[in-house]
């Protein structure tokens, strides 16, 4: 596929408001839209959007959007890539083959209340069920927004005790919900408690706050968290329109305070499944000192079939970007396998054929090139196997 022109990323200032305190993250959360009527007053909704918003009030993943993120949406375009991420749709009531309520098997892999282990050396700590914005493709739509908010330290006690009893776990991902949407003192208590477990080496904060509530990344917040380094921030920019001046400043503030910032983009149909859009996003992230880490195949959450792409779409998009983006701007394409079996990296099959002592590779330009192994070190070749285990043509 031929690469198109790179989309410009112009600064997008926070829209003017009669309330200067709209620039305060707490004001944003207090004034988030949460009902169909509020949303309908802010945007001219299509019948499908209005039906979806009414349904979200009754069941499933609730509706919530900050005034900041709402202002990034196109009022007159239902296909707007920002709008489609937070406006409910009537199709959320549909179930298609492959849909799952808990696509990553987190409930089956819970080792203590609020603690999930799917890999030997890392765990997921669910510290809250609240987010600044409820994304319609949310993996945890079964639980997000339906509880009591931040989990108390007392309630996290069994999870912390489990961590202390399992020193093989070196990495803790604090997620939810969105931990950075919590009050600073609550968040610091959670991070400090995890850091107090001697065997934990790294802590990751999984958050969309830099995207949906960037004014939350205050000097006070980064100063409060700095004593608990190494802390990594894993965020979720999905489209270049999200890279506003405020969002870029938030990411740069984190980087300046020593927080490595990594991004996990979810591949979404009609939103970012386009090589020009992805190239602009990944380049823009790098300019803000954010490393594109993963391009994630959307999880098969019940009611999200209209937002998902075929697996082959992501493979082809990554093939079109390979060689056209610098390595630091090129994420891995990942499918988090249903049932909690773990992440699988996917790529176009670059191995054309293998034979004793040599492998024929296809470059991003489509050229075929032989790589010759050192003499006497030829590895045995499984006949007809390619990089993803698919059969390929036999070599000469």
KOLZA-310669 format. One record per residue (C-alpha): x, y, z; residue number from 1. Coordinates in Angstrom, 3 decimals, decimal comma. Layout:
<rs>
X|Y|Z|resi
X|Y|Z|NUM
...
</rs>
This chain:
<rs>
X|Y|Z|resi
0,000|0,000|0,000|1
1,358|3,405|-0,951|2
1,997|5,731|1,970|3
-0,058|8,928|1,892|4
0,940|12,375|3,115|5
1,534|12,787|6,817|6
-1,285|14,614|8,563|7
-0,209|17,866|10,210|8
-0,583|18,023|13,968|9
-1,450|21,591|14,830|10
-1,779|22,826|18,408|11
-5,363|22,606|19,640|12
-5,995|24,976|22,514|13
-8,598|24,198|25,143|14
-11,783|25,776|23,817|15
-12,767|29,087|25,468|16
-15,044|28,701|28,457|17
-16,862|31,085|30,723|18
-15,315|29,259|33,685|19
-11,571|29,571|34,097|20
-11,741|26,654|36,544|21
-12,592|24,430|33,570|22
-8,832|24,130|33,307|23
-8,836|22,327|36,657|24
-9,037|18,530|36,384|25
-11,426|18,246|39,322|26
-13,846|20,671|37,628|27
-13,620|18,550|34,495|28
-14,584|15,405|36,405|29
-17,405|17,119|38,270|30
-18,818|18,469|35,022|31
-18,404|15,340|32,915|32
-21,480|14,457|30,852|33
-23,100|11,257|32,093|34
-26,636|11,183|30,662|35
-28,194|10,890|27,230|36
-29,971|14,224|27,665|37
-26,723|16,016|28,499|38
-25,013|14,462|25,499|39
-27,930|15,311|23,202|40
-27,727|18,950|24,286|41
-24,005|18,997|23,487|42
-24,101|17,110|20,181|43
-26,792|16,549|17,549|44
-27,078|12,771|17,980|45
-28,084|10,310|15,284|46
-30,930|7,921|16,123|47
-28,417|5,129|16,680|48
-26,323|7,318|18,996|49
-29,356|8,445|20,982|50
-30,572|4,865|21,359|51
-27,097|3,814|22,467|52
-26,884|6,652|24,984|53
-30,299|5,760|26,441|54
-29,205|2,141|26,761|55
-25,948|3,160|28,475|56
-28,009|4,828|31,196|57
-29,767|1,528|31,941|58
-27,171|-1,190|31,504|59
-23,669|-2,066|30,402|60
-20,840|0,424|30,143|61
-22,021|3,852|31,385|62
-21,664|7,103|29,480|63
-19,082|9,608|30,637|64
-17,039|12,266|28,833|65
-15,105|15,264|30,116|66
-15,874|18,697|28,650|67
-12,272|18,787|27,398|68
-12,516|15,562|25,380|69
-16,028|16,404|24,198|70
-14,682|19,643|22,703|71
-12,341|17,655|20,433|72
-15,274|15,955|18,702|73
-16,868|17,208|15,490|74
-20,437|18,239|16,319|75
-21,660|17,689|12,776|76
-19,888|14,457|11,827|77
-21,044|11,167|13,394|78
-17,970|9,521|11,810|79
-15,595|11,797|13,748|80
-12,809|9,575|15,177|81
-13,034|11,240|18,600|82
-16,808|11,143|18,763|83
-16,977|7,431|17,933|84
-14,719|6,624|20,874|85
-17,033|8,009|23,566|86
-20,562|8,276|22,089|87
-22,542|5,059|22,657|88
-24,091|3,325|19,665|89
-27,181|1,117|19,407|90
-24,929|-1,629|18,002|91
-23,475|-2,110|21,475|92
-26,560|-4,235|22,127|93
-25,504|-6,698|19,405|94
-23,470|-9,847|19,955|95
-21,403|-11,272|17,106|96
-19,439|-14,543|16,903|97
-16,317|-14,391|19,041|98
-17,681|-11,782|21,475|99
-16,848|-12,287|25,147|100
-17,894|-10,501|28,329|101
-14,399|-10,954|29,798|102
-12,219|-11,317|26,682|103
-8,876|-11,542|28,500|104
-10,027|-14,074|31,084|105
-9,193|-11,749|33,961|106
-11,785|-13,219|36,295|107
-10,397|-16,713|35,712|108
-6,850|-15,466|36,406|109
-7,647|-13,529|39,592|110
-5,236|-14,657|42,319|111
-6,560|-12,284|44,995|112
-9,303|-9,666|45,069|113
-8,423|-6,926|42,529|114
-5,242|-8,789|41,442|115
-4,867|-10,651|38,126|116
-1,891|-12,782|37,094|117
-1,594|-13,936|33,480|118
2,228|-14,040|33,240|119
4,816|-15,498|35,638|120
6,622|-12,236|36,446|121
3,878|-9,554|36,375|122
0,434|-8,834|37,701|123
-2,410|-6,418|37,120|124
-3,741|-4,472|40,110|125
-7,237|-3,047|39,575|126
-7,234|-0,002|41,847|127
-10,440|1,717|40,707|128
-13,428|1,218|38,431|129
-13,697|4,889|37,349|130
-12,279|6,691|34,308|131
-12,440|10,293|33,126|132
-14,046|9,056|29,876|133
-15,647|5,675|29,239|134
-14,341|4,445|25,892|135
-16,893|2,380|24,022|136
-14,355|-0,349|23,174|137
-13,328|-0,838|26,827|138
-11,950|-4,298|27,634|139
-13,422|-4,085|31,149|140
-16,880|-2,813|30,234|141
-18,234|-5,595|32,467|142
-17,022|-3,720|35,560|143
-15,886|-0,178|34,722|144
-18,123|2,529|36,158|145
-20,307|0,057|38,029|146
-18,639|0,010|41,440|147
-17,639|2,355|44,234|148
-14,650|4,032|42,562|149
-11,210|3,862|44,140|150
-10,471|0,683|46,098|151
-9,354|1,321|49,673|152
-5,938|0,246|50,909|153
-7,660|-2,111|53,351|154
-9,522|-3,793|50,480|155
-6,219|-4,137|48,598|156
-4,654|-5,841|51,619|157
-5,046|-9,440|50,322|158
-3,562|-8,443|46,949|159
-0,549|-6,853|48,651|160
-0,124|-9,896|50,882|161
-0,175|-12,128|47,792|162
2,547|-9,978|46,210|163
4,738|-10,283|49,289|164
4,306|-14,067|49,197|165
5,291|-14,291|45,503|166
8,706|-12,676|44,967|167
8,834|-14,014|41,417|168
6,534|-11,145|40,454|169
8,719|-8,171|39,533|170
6,332|-5,899|37,621|171
2,955|-4,495|38,733|172
0,589|-2,740|36,339|173
-1,793|-0,462|38,244|174
-4,966|-0,073|36,224|175
-8,726|-0,151|36,602|176
-10,545|2,059|35,563|177
-7,932|4,788|35,399|178
-5,688|5,210|38,450|179
-4,683|8,753|37,466|180
-8,334|9,801|37,720|181
-8,073|9,093|41,453|182
-7,294|11,771|44,023|183
-3,549|12,249|44,432|184
-3,402|11,052|48,035|185
-5,332|7,872|47,201|186
-3,097|7,146|44,213|187
0,082|7,762|46,191|188
-1,085|5,380|48,937|189
-1,577|2,618|46,363|190
1,768|3,217|44,652|191
3,604|3,476|47,983|192
2,068|0,206|49,174|193
3,161|-1,599|46,013|194
6,620|-0,032|46,152|195
6,976|-1,295|49,737|196
6,936|-4,886|48,400|197
10,673|-5,529|48,135|198
10,495|-7,916|45,183|199
8,594|-5,451|42,960|200
11,064|-3,758|40,634|201
8,863|-1,735|38,284|202
5,397|-0,205|38,563|203
3,384|0,781|35,514|204
0,443|3,186|35,605|205
-2,059|2,366|32,855|206
-3,955|5,547|32,053|207
-5,854|7,511|29,395|208
-5,707|10,706|31,444|209
-3,046|12,351|29,211|210
-5,565|11,909|26,359|211
-8,902|12,676|27,986|212
-7,952|14,844|30,981|213
-4,415|16,194|30,378|214
-4,782|18,983|32,960|215
-4,654|16,182|35,555|216
-0,889|15,834|34,968|217
-0,035|18,649|37,355|218
3,346|19,518|38,874|219
1,828|18,460|42,196|220
0,991|14,994|40,838|221
4,395|14,264|39,315|222
6,134|15,594|42,448|223
4,023|13,298|44,644|224
4,829|10,231|42,533|225
8,537|10,827|41,857|226
9,765|9,225|45,121|227
8,418|5,866|43,909|228
10,445|5,564|40,700|229
10,918|3,550|38,567|230
7,365|4,364|37,502|231
6,345|3,908|33,883|232
3,260|5,515|32,356|233
1,354|3,444|29,781|234
-1,109|5,647|27,955|235
-3,572|5,223|25,056|236
-3,560|7,756|22,237|237
-5,597|6,438|19,306|238
-5,736|9,343|16,844|239
-3,650|12,420|15,923|240
-6,548|14,713|16,911|241
-5,881|13,670|20,506|242
-2,369|15,136|20,370|243
-3,464|18,601|21,433|244
-1,148|21,200|22,922|245
-2,475|20,229|26,384|246
-1,938|16,516|25,816|247
1,584|17,016|24,512|248
2,429|19,232|27,474|249
1,143|16,558|29,857|250
3,364|13,909|28,259|251
6,374|16,203|28,276|252
5,767|17,054|31,949|253
5,875|13,347|32,768|254
9,024|12,808|30,709|255
10,731|15,794|32,346|256
10,013|14,252|35,765|257
11,676|10,962|34,786|258
8,566|8,935|33,867|259
9,107|6,897|30,688|260
5,866|7,216|28,707|261
4,765|4,375|26,421|262
1,666|4,329|24,237|263
-0,706|1,489|23,396|264
-2,935|2,355|20,455|265
-6,066|0,273|19,940|266
-6,769|-0,435|16,263|267
-10,351|0,701|15,656|268
-12,448|0,405|12,489|269
-13,178|3,747|10,863|270
-11,175|5,570|13,517|271
-7,510|4,820|12,933|272
-7,313|1,803|10,593|273
-5,463|3,868|8,005|274
-1,714|4,040|7,427|275
-1,670|7,836|7,040|276
-3,507|8,320|10,335|277
-1,277|5,852|12,177|278
1,918|7,358|10,731|279
0,854|10,837|11,871|280
-0,054|9,522|15,324|281
3,190|7,604|15,855|282
5,378|10,460|14,616|283
3,477|12,923|16,778|284
3,934|10,735|19,843|285
7,682|10,521|19,312|286
7,848|14,309|19,012|287
6,255|14,454|22,471|288
8,772|11,911|23,849|289
6,202|9,125|23,972|290
7,305|5,739|22,640|291
4,719|3,949|20,447|292
4,784|0,577|22,222|293
1,871|-1,506|20,961|294
-0,726|-1,324|18,246|295
-3,358|-3,552|19,830|296
-5,928|-5,584|17,983|297
-9,186|-4,569|19,655|298
-10,295|-7,137|22,216|299
-13,490|-9,033|21,307|300
-15,616|-7,375|23,978|301
-19,327|-8,043|23,682|302
-21,016|-5,270|21,717|303
-17,877|-3,884|20,033|304
-18,003|-5,758|16,727|305
-18,703|-2,511|14,836|306
-15,440|-1,051|16,169|307
-13,154|-3,995|15,447|308
-11,123|-4,805|12,339|309
-10,185|-8,181|10,838|310
-6,826|-9,370|12,152|311
-5,335|-9,211|8,663|312
-6,050|-5,472|8,518|313
-3,535|-4,731|11,264|314
-0,932|-7,029|9,712|315
-1,224|-5,213|6,399|316
-1,099|-1,788|8,033|317
2,076|-2,663|9,910|318
3,624|-4,027|6,717|319
2,886|-0,710|4,983|320
4,530|1,255|7,829|321
7,606|-0,979|8,135|322
10,589|0,837|6,655|323
8,625|4,071|6,308|324
8,766|5,000|9,984|325
11,838|5,141|12,186|326
12,163|2,194|14,533|327
11,398|4,337|17,590|328
8,078|5,317|15,984|329
7,025|1,802|15,005|330
5,090|-0,207|17,622|331
4,563|-3,945|17,727|332
1,215|-5,189|16,442|333
-0,235|-7,333|19,230|334
-3,223|-9,596|19,653|335
-4,052|-10,273|23,298|336
-5,464|-13,731|22,815|337
-9,005|-14,435|24,039|338
-9,295|-16,254|27,327|339
-6,205|-14,692|28,864|340
-3,653|-16,874|27,082|341
-1,307|-13,921|26,585|342
-0,164|-11,446|23,959|343
1,007|-12,606|20,534|344
3,038|-10,290|18,264|345
1,914|-10,394|14,637|346
3,652|-9,280|11,463|347
3,547|-9,902|7,754|348
5,551|-13,017|6,934|349
8,946|-11,642|5,947|350
10,486|-15,109|5,544|351
9,836|-16,277|1,999|352
11,746|-19,550|2,268|353
14,375|-21,330|4,361|354
16,938|-23,907|3,506|355
20,074|-25,224|5,174|356
22,452|-22,311|5,623|357
20,309|-19,568|4,027|358
17,022|-17,745|4,450|359
15,261|-15,663|1,810|360
13,690|-12,500|3,237|361
11,258|-10,002|1,753|362
12,107|-6,341|2,511|363
9,545|-3,578|2,983|364
10,152|-2,664|-0,685|365
9,183|-6,175|-1,770|366
12,745|-7,174|-2,670|367
13,918|-10,742|-2,016|368
17,265|-10,960|-0,224|369
19,215|-13,999|0,990|370
20,762|-14,057|4,448|371
23,535|-16,697|4,674|372
24,307|-18,323|8,038|373
27,891|-18,727|9,316|374
29,483|-21,989|8,061|375
29,001|-24,932|10,371|376
26,206|-23,233|12,368|377
23,240|-24,018|10,168|378
20,110|-24,646|12,222|379
17,692|-27,396|11,238|380
14,780|-26,063|9,222|381
11,155|-27,085|9,690|382
10,082|-27,416|6,081|383
7,642|-24,813|4,825|384
7,375|-22,799|8,044|385
7,305|-18,987|8,064|386
7,606|-16,369|10,807|387
4,083|-16,826|12,129|388
4,052|-20,572|11,788|389
2,200|-20,409|8,475|390
3,368|-22,564|5,615|391
5,345|-20,736|2,986|392
6,873|-21,719|-0,340|393
9,727|-24,169|-0,270|394
13,183|-22,882|-1,090|395
15,347|-24,263|-3,871|396
</rs>
